Amino acid sequence: MFLVTEDWYFWAHRLPQARAARAAGFQVSVATRVNAHAELIRGEGFALYPLSWRRGSINPIAGVASILEIARLYRRERPSIVHHVSQKPILVGSIAARISGVTRIVNALTGLGFLFAAETVKARILRTLLIPVLRNIASRSNVRFLVENPDDATTLRNMRVVPEHRIVLIKGSGVDVGHYEILPEPTDDPVVIACATRMLRIKGVADVVAAFRILRSRGSSAQLLLAGASDPENPAAITEAELKAWGDEPGIHWLGHVTDIRQVWGRAHVAVLASLGGEGIPMTLMEAAACGRPLVATDVPGCREIVVANDTGLLVPPGDPERLANALERMVIDGEFRLRCGRAARKRVTDGLDAVTVGRETVAVYRELLMVKPNRTL
């Protein structure tokens, strides 16, 4: 049973692993808040259990209610393995599993996120409170923590959050390289740069806009596409008003939510993500790479697993719009370099970041867990 915050997130990021589990003979179910993807999930043959929780809520009373709701579900359905995806499901789901007697747990960290990346007072307080809880969760022999990049594994080990032998590195959540095929570079001028991500502060979207302004001030005719919606449940969301204001600037086009992101990469020459940290391996960069697009990204954990400097693209320091503008300018000017990086980016995805590889590695974790004698000590 997968436990994820939203049905769209499961569909966008966990489908390869769920399909691999099904192909390996597991019965697969999904517990999540349901919005628009119920029929797609059920169409895959997965049982779907709607939850009432809200992703952005930190209300402790609501948190207790979520734990009890999920514990009732686990007690009723008795899953052999639960697969918790991202920090809130890991915390809530692991407590619920302990209450309900579910013994085999896979906790997938999709990047260390705000909790570990930020140095605000709020983040430090949350770390102080939650790290002991994570340590307790990780202390049981039948729990595995999946991480998407080596930097996150090192952080968890050095902070003594998770024992090294319970950390499993599986790079990314898997890209369907048949669905995301190589797209020819657009032949029309001007060069188009695309940033496709959730419109959050931590994703560095404001830095992308600032860098693009610098690029245009140098006389470039490049265009910028911003693909992604505002997220009112996330405190770090960029407001719709701000996004609309950016979209009114010369050369910038805010597209909002795009159902088929291949349409964006079909229009773009270059993919950019200026993340400030907390990434696993960004799906947006992997999808762009699978489509043969060169990449410009910040040199933070996760991004540097897919962006290899002067090979698949260019890396710049986070929070530095001037350096980001320089990298984008090189991509705009040097068409041969763009194409070479795009080919290398596609190869990097097909050489181990694809859905088949990630699915196979995930199923191996499930099978290994089934061999572990459950530790039922509270």
TORVEX-541123 format. One record per residue (C-alpha): x, y, z; residue number from 0. Coordinates in pm, 1 decimal, always signed. Each point is the difference from the previous one (the first is absolute). Layout:
N
@u = X v = Y w = Z n = NUM
...
This chain:
378
@u = +0.0 v = +0.0 w = +0.0 n = 0
@u = +134.9 v = +338.8 w = -107.8 n = 1
@u = -71.8 v = +291.3 w = +233.2 n = 2
@u = +35.3 v = +335.6 w = -176.6 n = 3
@u = -142.4 v = +343.5 w = +63.5 n = 4
@u = -182.8 v = +57.1 w = -330.9 n = 5
@u = -127.3 v = -220.9 w = -281.8 n = 6
@u = +169.5 v = +219.1 w = -263.3 n = 7
@u = +334.3 v = -49.4 w = +173.6 n = 8
@u = -36.1 v = -377.6 w = -5.3 n = 9
@u = -90.6 v = +8.8 w = -368.4 n = 10
@u = +287.0 v = +231.9 w = -92.2 n = 11
@u = +275.8 v = -149.9 w = +216.5 n = 12
@u = -74.4 v = -352.3 w = +128.4 n = 13
@u = -168.9 v = -173.6 w = -291.0 n = 14
@u = +316.6 v = -179.9 w = -125.6 n = 15
@u = +61.0 v = -154.9 w = +342.5 n = 16
@u = -363.5 v = -103.0 w = +40.1 n = 17
@u = -6.3 v = -157.0 w = -345.3 n = 18
@u = +321.8 v = -186.9 w = +73.5 n = 19
@u = -148.1 v = -134.5 w = +323.6 n = 20
@u = -311.4 v = -114.0 w = -185.2 n = 21
@u = +211.0 v = -170.2 w = -267.0 n = 22
@u = +194.4 v = -179.2 w = +276.7 n = 23
@u = -321.2 v = -149.8 w = +137.8 n = 24
@u = -91.5 v = +245.3 w = +275.6 n = 25
@u = -352.6 v = +127.9 w = +49.3 n = 26
@u = +37.0 v = +377.0 w = -1.1 n = 27
@u = -217.2 v = +256.7 w = +176.6 n = 28
@u = +24.7 v = +375.6 w = +46.3 n = 29
@u = -109.8 v = +208.3 w = +299.6 n = 30
@u = -13.4 v = +370.9 w = -78.3 n = 31
@u = -213.2 v = +309.9 w = -17.1 n = 32
@u = -202.3 v = -37.0 w = -319.4 n = 33
@u = -61.3 v = +281.3 w = -241.8 n = 34
@u = +11.5 v = -66.6 w = -374.7 n = 35
@u = +195.2 v = -323.6 w = -47.9 n = 36
@u = -226.8 v = -262.6 w = +155.3 n = 37
@u = -106.1 v = -162.5 w = -326.8 n = 38
@u = +355.9 v = -6.8 w = -133.2 n = 39
@u = +126.3 v = -171.3 w = +314.7 n = 40
@u = -285.6 v = -252.2 w = +6.9 n = 41
@u = +51.4 v = -53.8 w = -373.2 n = 42
@u = +343.9 v = -140.7 w = +80.5 n = 43
@u = -167.1 v = -264.1 w = +216.9 n = 44
@u = +109.5 v = +161.5 w = +327.5 n = 45
@u = -237.6 v = +19.9 w = +294.9 n = 46
@u = -53.7 v = +360.8 w = +105.3 n = 47
@u = -69.1 v = +117.8 w = +356.3 n = 48
@u = -91.7 v = +371.9 w = +23.6 n = 49
@u = +137.4 v = +189.4 w = +300.1 n = 50
@u = -129.9 v = +320.0 w = +155.6 n = 51
@u = +334.6 v = +157.8 w = +93.1 n = 52
@u = +133.0 v = +328.3 w = -138.5 n = 53
@u = +357.2 v = +9.9 w = -123.8 n = 54
@u = +78.3 v = +349.3 w = +128.8 n = 55
@u = -153.3 v = -35.7 w = +344.8 n = 56
@u = +228.1 v = -1.1 w = +307.0 n = 57
@u = -287.5 v = +12.5 w = +248.9 n = 58
@u = +88.2 v = -255.3 w = +271.9 n = 59
@u = -365.1 v = -98.9 w = +50.8 n = 60
@u = -34.7 v = -64.6 w = -372.8 n = 61
@u = +327.1 v = -196.1 w = +15.9 n = 62
@u = -134.7 v = -229.4 w = +269.5 n = 63
@u = -321.5 v = -46.8 w = -199.2 n = 64
@u = +205.7 v = -99.0 w = -306.8 n = 65
@u = +203.1 v = -251.6 w = +200.6 n = 66
@u = -317.9 v = -161.9 w = +131.8 n = 67
@u = -164.4 v = -2.2 w = -344.9 n = 68
@u = +300.7 v = -170.7 w = -158.3 n = 69
@u = +42.1 v = -239.3 w = +293.1 n = 70
@u = -361.0 v = -113.4 w = -46.6 n = 71
@u = +67.2 v = -53.3 w = -370.8 n = 72
@u = +318.1 v = -198.9 w = +68.1 n = 73
@u = -171.6 v = -209.0 w = +265.6 n = 74
@u = -288.0 v = -78.5 w = -234.7 n = 75
@u = +196.9 v = -72.2 w = -318.6 n = 76
@u = +311.2 v = -158.2 w = +160.9 n = 77
@u = +250.0 v = +89.7 w = -275.0 n = 78
@u = +313.1 v = -215.3 w = -10.0 n = 79
@u = +208.6 v = +309.2 w = -76.3 n = 80
@u = -79.2 v = +370.3 w = +21.7 n = 81
@u = +190.5 v = +245.3 w = -219.7 n = 82
@u = -8.3 v = +352.8 w = +145.3 n = 83
@u = +101.0 v = +277.4 w = -241.8 n = 84
@u = +146.6 v = +331.4 w = +129.1 n = 85
@u = +29.7 v = +143.4 w = +347.8 n = 86
@u = -360.3 v = +36.4 w = +118.7 n = 87
@u = -107.1 v = -352.6 w = -106.0 n = 88
@u = +319.7 v = -137.3 w = +154.3 n = 89
@u = -71.2 v = +158.4 w = +338.3 n = 90
@u = -376.0 v = -54.2 w = +8.3 n = 91
@u = +6.5 v = -337.4 w = -173.9 n = 92
@u = +278.8 v = -144.5 w = +212.9 n = 93
@u = -181.4 v = +87.4 w = +322.9 n = 94
@u = -321.5 v = -144.6 w = -142.5 n = 95
@u = +185.0 v = -315.8 w = -99.7 n = 96
@u = +138.4 v = -36.6 w = +351.5 n = 97
@u = -350.9 v = +36.9 w = +148.7 n = 98
@u = -162.0 v = -241.3 w = -243.4 n = 99
@u = +267.6 v = -269.9 w = +2.6 n = 100
@u = +121.2 v = +41.6 w = -358.4 n = 101
@u = +361.3 v = -110.8 w = +17.4 n = 102
@u = +167.7 v = +51.3 w = -339.1 n = 103
@u = +51.2 v = +361.7 w = -97.2 n = 104
@u = +167.5 v = +174.1 w = -293.1 n = 105
@u = +51.9 v = +371.1 w = +61.7 n = 106
@u = +85.9 v = +188.1 w = -318.9 n = 107
@u = +160.1 v = +341.0 w = +48.1 n = 108
@u = -47.1 v = +199.0 w = -319.2 n = 109
@u = +272.9 v = +242.0 w = +102.5 n = 110
@u = +54.7 v = +132.4 w = +349.1 n = 111
@u = -210.3 v = +307.2 w = -73.7 n = 112
@u = -66.3 v = +300.4 w = +220.5 n = 113
@u = +62.7 v = -192.4 w = +321.4 n = 114
@u = +369.6 v = -60.7 w = -75.4 n = 115
@u = +79.3 v = +261.1 w = -267.7 n = 116
@u = -120.4 v = +317.2 w = +173.6 n = 117
@u = +182.4 v = +182.1 w = +280.9 n = 118
@u = -296.3 v = +203.9 w = +119.6 n = 119
@u = -103.5 v = -6.1 w = +365.3 n = 120
@u = -309.7 v = -199.8 w = -94.0 n = 121
@u = +207.0 v = -263.1 w = -184.8 n = 122
@u = +246.4 v = -35.3 w = +287.9 n = 123
@u = -282.3 v = -45.3 w = +250.1 n = 124
@u = -167.6 v = -261.9 w = -219.7 n = 125
@u = +329.2 v = -186.7 w = -39.9 n = 126
@u = +48.2 v = -4.4 w = +376.0 n = 127
@u = -348.5 v = -143.2 w = +49.1 n = 128
@u = -18.9 v = -243.4 w = -289.4 n = 129
@u = +347.6 v = -151.0 w = -29.3 n = 130
@u = -44.5 v = -204.9 w = +322.3 n = 131
@u = -328.0 v = -130.5 w = -145.0 n = 132
@u = +173.2 v = -99.4 w = -324.3 n = 133
@u = +277.0 v = -170.4 w = +196.7 n = 134
@u = -257.8 v = -203.7 w = +187.6 n = 135
@u = -174.6 v = -95.4 w = -324.2 n = 136
@u = +332.3 v = -104.4 w = -154.5 n = 137
@u = +101.8 v = -211.0 w = +300.0 n = 138
@u = -214.3 v = -297.4 w = -100.3 n = 139
@u = +153.7 v = -278.7 w = -204.6 n = 140
@u = -289.5 v = -19.0 w = -246.5 n = 141
@u = +14.5 v = +365.1 w = -112.9 n = 142
@u = +187.3 v = +129.4 w = -305.2 n = 143
@u = +57.0 v = +361.5 w = -100.0 n = 144
@u = +26.8 v = +68.2 w = -373.1 n = 145
@u = +199.0 v = +304.4 w = -110.5 n = 146
@u = +44.1 v = +131.8 w = -351.4 n = 147
@u = +353.0 v = +138.1 w = +15.9 n = 148
@u = +324.9 v = -73.4 w = +188.0 n = 149
@u = +5.3 v = +340.3 w = +172.6 n = 150
@u = -323.8 v = -78.8 w = +183.3 n = 151
@u = +136.3 v = -338.8 w = +106.3 n = 152
@u = +310.2 v = +171.2 w = +140.6 n = 153
@u = -210.4 v = +257.7 w = +187.7 n = 154
@u = -221.2 v = -264.6 w = +161.2 n = 155
@u = +305.6 v = -203.8 w = +95.7 n = 156
@u = +207.1 v = +291.2 w = +134.3 n = 157
@u = -292.0 v = +134.6 w = +204.6 n = 158
@u = -57.9 v = -353.7 w = +129.3 n = 159
@u = -361.8 v = +10.3 w = -109.3 n = 160
@u = +0.6 v = -334.8 w = -181.7 n = 161
@u = +255.6 v = -283.8 w = +34.6 n = 162
@u = +198.2 v = -43.2 w = -319.4 n = 163
@u = -113.6 v = -360.9 w = -53.8 n = 164
@u = -364.1 v = +115.0 w = -8.7 n = 165
@u = +57.1 v = +264.8 w = -268.4 n = 166
@u = -56.6 v = -105.0 w = -361.9 n = 167
@u = +104.2 v = +225.4 w = -288.5 n = 168
@u = -239.9 v = -14.8 w = -295.4 n = 169
@u = +63.7 v = +288.7 w = -236.2 n = 170
@u = -324.7 v = +179.3 w = -70.3 n = 171
@u = -349.4 v = -133.9 w = -44.5 n = 172
@u = +45.5 v = -125.8 w = -353.8 n = 173
@u = -64.8 v = +156.2 w = -341.1 n = 174
@u = -198.3 v = -180.8 w = -268.9 n = 175
@u = +248.9 v = +49.9 w = -282.8 n = 176
@u = -252.6 v = -134.6 w = -249.5 n = 177
@u = -253.2 v = +264.7 w = +94.8 n = 178
@u = +261.6 v = +274.1 w = +23.6 n = 179
@u = +170.3 v = -44.8 w = -334.3 n = 180
@u = +265.2 v = +222.7 w = -156.2 n = 181
@u = -165.6 v = +308.8 w = -145.8 n = 182
@u = +163.3 v = +197.5 w = -281.7 n = 183
@u = +125.5 v = +341.0 w = +100.4 n = 184
@u = -233.0 v = +276.1 w = -119.8 n = 185
@u = +125.9 v = +158.6 w = -318.5 n = 186
@u = -165.2 v = +338.3 w = +52.1 n = 187
@u = +169.4 v = +299.3 w = +160.2 n = 188
@u = +31.7 v = +117.7 w = +269.7 n = 189
@u = +146.6 v = -255.5 w = +242.2 n = 190
@u = -255.0 v = -104.0 w = +262.2 n = 191
@u = +97.7 v = -79.3 w = +361.4 n = 192
@u = -249.0 v = -194.1 w = +213.1 n = 193
@u = -32.8 v = -38.8 w = +375.4 n = 194
@u = -260.0 v = -269.4 w = +75.7 n = 195
@u = -51.8 v = -49.7 w = +371.0 n = 196
@u = -229.9 v = +72.8 w = +288.5 n = 197
@u = +2.0 v = +374.0 w = +45.0 n = 198
@u = +170.8 v = +4.8 w = +340.6 n = 199
@u = +267.1 v = +227.6 w = +145.8 n = 200
@u = +230.2 v = -293.6 w = +77.1 n = 201
@u = -6.3 v = -96.0 w = -370.5 n = 202
@u = +181.1 v = +325.1 w = -78.7 n = 203
@u = -256.6 v = +123.8 w = -250.3 n = 204
@u = +62.2 v = +359.6 w = +104.5 n = 205
@u = +370.3 v = -48.4 w = -76.4 n = 206
@u = -87.8 v = -132.7 w = -345.5 n = 207
@u = -206.3 v = +312.2 w = -66.6 n = 208
@u = +278.4 v = +223.7 w = +132.0 n = 209
@u = +258.4 v = -176.2 w = -217.7 n = 210
@u = -226.3 v = +29.5 w = -303.1 n = 211
@u = -34.9 v = +374.0 w = +56.3 n = 212
@u = +380.9 v = +25.9 w = +2.3 n = 213
@u = +16.7 v = -203.9 w = -320.1 n = 214
@u = -253.7 v = +226.8 w = -172.7 n = 215
@u = +184.4 v = +311.4 w = +123.3 n = 216
@u = +300.4 v = -123.7 w = -197.9 n = 217
@u = -204.6 v = +15.7 w = -320.1 n = 218
@u = -110.3 v = -364.1 w = -21.2 n = 219
@u = -329.8 v = -76.9 w = -173.2 n = 220
@u = -42.6 v = -328.0 w = +195.4 n = 221
@u = -340.8 v = -94.5 w = +138.7 n = 222
@u = -80.9 v = -153.4 w = +339.3 n = 223
@u = -281.6 v = -245.8 w = +66.2 n = 224
@u = -111.0 v = -55.9 w = +359.8 n = 225
@u = -202.3 v = -321.6 w = +18.0 n = 226
@u = -167.3 v = -78.5 w = +329.8 n = 227
@u = -279.7 v = +114.8 w = +225.3 n = 228
@u = +6.6 v = +189.0 w = +325.5 n = 229
@u = -50.6 v = -224.4 w = +304.2 n = 230
@u = -213.7 v = +175.6 w = +262.2 n = 231
@u = +44.1 v = -284.9 w = +250.8 n = 232
@u = +377.1 v = +53.5 w = +6.6 n = 233
@u = +126.3 v = +291.6 w = +211.8 n = 234
@u = +289.2 v = +46.1 w = -245.5 n = 235
@u = -230.7 v = +39.7 w = -301.5 n = 236
@u = +42.6 v = +287.0 w = -242.6 n = 237
@u = -332.8 v = +175.0 w = -22.1 n = 238
@u = -208.9 v = -5.0 w = -313.4 n = 239
@u = +10.3 v = +380.1 w = -8.7 n = 240
@u = +380.8 v = -4.1 w = -6.6 n = 241
@u = +5.2 v = -266.1 w = -270.5 n = 242
@u = -241.5 v = +202.0 w = -213.0 n = 243
@u = +217.2 v = +308.7 w = +47.5 n = 244
@u = +305.6 v = -192.1 w = -118.2 n = 245
@u = -198.3 v = -125.3 w = -296.9 n = 246
@u = -68.4 v = +360.9 w = -102.5 n = 247
@u = +372.3 v = +76.0 w = -28.9 n = 248
@u = +163.2 v = -1.2 w = -346.1 n = 249
@u = +98.5 v = -349.6 w = -107.5 n = 250
@u = -152.1 v = -182.9 w = +300.0 n = 251
@u = -301.0 v = -227.9 w = -37.3 n = 252
@u = -164.5 v = -164.2 w = +301.7 n = 253
@u = -187.1 v = -307.8 w = -123.8 n = 254
@u = -148.0 v = -116.6 w = +330.6 n = 255
@u = -58.3 v = -372.5 w = +39.2 n = 256
@u = +88.3 v = -204.6 w = -309.5 n = 257
@u = -154.5 v = -348.3 w = -18.3 n = 258
@u = +249.3 v = -144.0 w = -250.1 n = 259
@u = +341.5 v = +146.9 w = +72.5 n = 260
@u = +133.4 v = -132.7 w = -332.2 n = 261
@u = -179.5 v = +293.3 w = -160.5 n = 262
@u = +228.6 v = +234.2 w = +193.0 n = 263
@u = +318.5 v = -185.3 w = -92.5 n = 264
@u = -115.0 v = -8.5 w = -361.4 n = 265
@u = -1.6 v = +381.0 w = +2.7 n = 266
@u = +317.9 v = +51.5 w = +204.6 n = 267
@u = +368.5 v = -13.6 w = -87.0 n = 268
@u = +130.1 v = -1.1 w = +359.4 n = 269
@u = -124.3 v = -121.8 w = +340.6 n = 270
@u = +83.7 v = +194.3 w = +316.5 n = 271
@u = -53.2 v = -60.8 w = +371.4 n = 272
@u = +154.9 v = +234.2 w = +258.0 n = 273
@u = -89.2 v = -205.7 w = +308.0 n = 274
@u = +125.3 v = +126.1 w = +335.1 n = 275
@u = +32.7 v = -356.2 w = +133.3 n = 276
@u = -194.2 v = -285.2 w = +151.3 n = 277
@u = -38.4 v = -196.0 w = -326.2 n = 278
@u = +2.6 v = -375.3 w = -56.9 n = 279
@u = +69.8 v = -7.5 w = -372.7 n = 280
@u = -234.9 v = +254.4 w = -158.8 n = 281
@u = -250.0 v = -174.5 w = -226.8 n = 282
@u = -22.7 v = +309.8 w = -216.8 n = 283
@u = +368.8 v = -24.6 w = -89.8 n = 284
@u = -22.0 v = -374.1 w = -66.4 n = 285
@u = -301.7 v = +42.4 w = -229.1 n = 286
@u = +167.8 v = +286.5 w = -186.6 n = 287
@u = +316.4 v = -208.3 w = -34.6 n = 288
@u = -199.0 v = -296.9 w = -132.4 n = 289
@u = -138.9 v = +235.6 w = -267.2 n = 290
@u = +355.4 v = +93.2 w = -97.3 n = 291
@u = +11.7 v = +344.1 w = +157.0 n = 292
@u = +322.0 v = +149.2 w = +143.4 n = 293
@u = -19.9 v = +91.7 w = +366.3 n = 294
@u = +94.2 v = +304.0 w = +207.3 n = 295
@u = -36.2 v = -46.8 w = +373.9 n = 296
@u = +139.1 v = +96.4 w = +337.4 n = 297
@u = +278.3 v = -204.8 w = +154.9 n = 298
@u = -204.1 v = -152.4 w = +283.9 n = 299
@u = -63.8 v = -362.2 w = +102.4 n = 300
@u = -220.4 v = -176.5 w = -250.8 n = 301
@u = +50.4 v = +245.5 w = -285.1 n = 302
@u = +363.0 v = -100.6 w = -38.2 n = 303
@u = -102.8 v = -364.8 w = -41.3 n = 304
@u = -157.7 v = +82.0 w = -335.8 n = 305
@u = +192.3 v = +314.8 w = -99.7 n = 306
@u = +365.8 v = -72.1 w = -71.2 n = 307
@u = +191.0 v = +320.2 w = -68.9 n = 308
@u = +89.9 v = +47.9 w = -366.6 n = 309
@u = -145.6 v = -341.2 w = -80.9 n = 310
@u = -377.3 v = -5.5 w = +54.7 n = 311
@u = -12.0 v = +371.1 w = +74.1 n = 312
@u = +128.5 v = +269.5 w = +233.3 n = 313
@u = +0.4 v = +37.8 w = +378.8 n = 314
@u = +0.7 v = +330.8 w = +187.0 n = 315
@u = -0.9 v = +92.3 w = +370.2 n = 316
@u = -345.9 v = +31.4 w = +155.4 n = 317
@u = -133.4 v = +349.5 w = +59.3 n = 318
@u = +223.8 v = +163.0 w = -263.0 n = 319
@u = -208.4 v = +146.4 w = -288.4 n = 320
@u = +308.7 v = +153.3 w = -166.5 n = 321
@u = +174.6 v = -337.1 w = -34.1 n = 322
@u = -327.1 v = -155.9 w = -106.2 n = 323
@u = -39.7 v = +264.6 w = -270.9 n = 324
@u = +351.4 v = -77.9 w = -126.0 n = 325
@u = -82.6 v = -370.2 w = -29.9 n = 326
@u = -327.0 v = +69.7 w = -178.4 n = 327
@u = +176.7 v = +240.1 w = -235.1 n = 328
@u = +248.0 v = -269.4 w = -100.3 n = 329
@u = -286.4 v = -237.4 w = -75.4 n = 330
@u = -177.8 v = +265.7 w = -205.6 n = 331
@u = +307.5 v = +89.7 w = -204.7 n = 332
@u = +161.9 v = -342.3 w = -53.6 n = 333
@u = -239.0 v = -223.4 w = -190.2 n = 334
@u = +255.7 v = -277.9 w = -51.3 n = 335
@u = +65.8 v = -13.0 w = +375.7 n = 336
@u = -374.0 v = -16.7 w = +67.6 n = 337
@u = -47.2 v = -296.5 w = -229.7 n = 338
@u = +301.7 v = -184.7 w = +139.7 n = 339
@u = -124.0 v = +48.8 w = +357.0 n = 340
@u = -349.5 v = -110.5 w = -98.7 n = 341
@u = +129.5 v = -327.6 w = -141.5 n = 342
@u = +208.1 v = -62.6 w = +312.2 n = 343
@u = -296.4 v = +81.6 w = +223.9 n = 344
@u = -217.1 v = -258.0 w = -174.9 n = 345
@u = +272.3 v = -263.3 w = +40.8 n = 346
@u = +37.1 v = +76.9 w = +370.4 n = 347
@u = -370.2 v = -71.7 w = +52.1 n = 348
@u = +1.8 v = -323.1 w = -199.9 n = 349
@u = +312.1 v = -120.5 w = +185.5 n = 350
@u = -164.5 v = -60.4 w = +337.4 n = 351
@u = -261.7 v = +266.0 w = +69.0 n = 352
@u = -269.9 v = -167.8 w = -207.4 n = 353
@u = -322.3 v = -151.9 w = +130.4 n = 354
@u = +108.0 v = -359.4 w = -59.6 n = 355
@u = +317.9 v = +35.2 w = +205.9 n = 356
@u = -167.6 v = +186.6 w = +285.9 n = 357
@u = -288.7 v = -247.9 w = +5.7 n = 358
@u = +234.1 v = -298.1 w = +14.2 n = 359
@u = +204.2 v = +151.9 w = +283.8 n = 360
@u = -314.3 v = +85.4 w = +198.4 n = 361
@u = -143.2 v = -351.3 w = -32.3 n = 362
@u = +332.7 v = -135.7 w = +125.0 n = 363
@u = -49.2 v = +204.6 w = +319.7 n = 364
@u = -351.1 v = -142.6 w = +42.8 n = 365
@u = +124.1 v = -357.0 w = -41.3 n = 366
@u = +287.3 v = +55.2 w = +240.6 n = 367
@u = -241.1 v = +136.6 w = +261.0 n = 368
@u = -220.9 v = -306.4 w = -30.5 n = 369
@u = +300.4 v = -206.2 w = +111.0 n = 370
@u = +57.3 v = +210.0 w = +314.9 n = 371
@u = -148.3 v = -136.3 w = +319.6 n = 372
@u = -240.1 v = +269.2 w = +125.0 n = 373
@u = +105.5 v = +193.6 w = +310.3 n = 374
@u = -317.9 v = +64.8 w = +193.4 n = 375
@u = +160.3 v = +164.3 w = +302.6 n = 376
@u = -162.9 v = +334.8 w = +78.3 n = 377
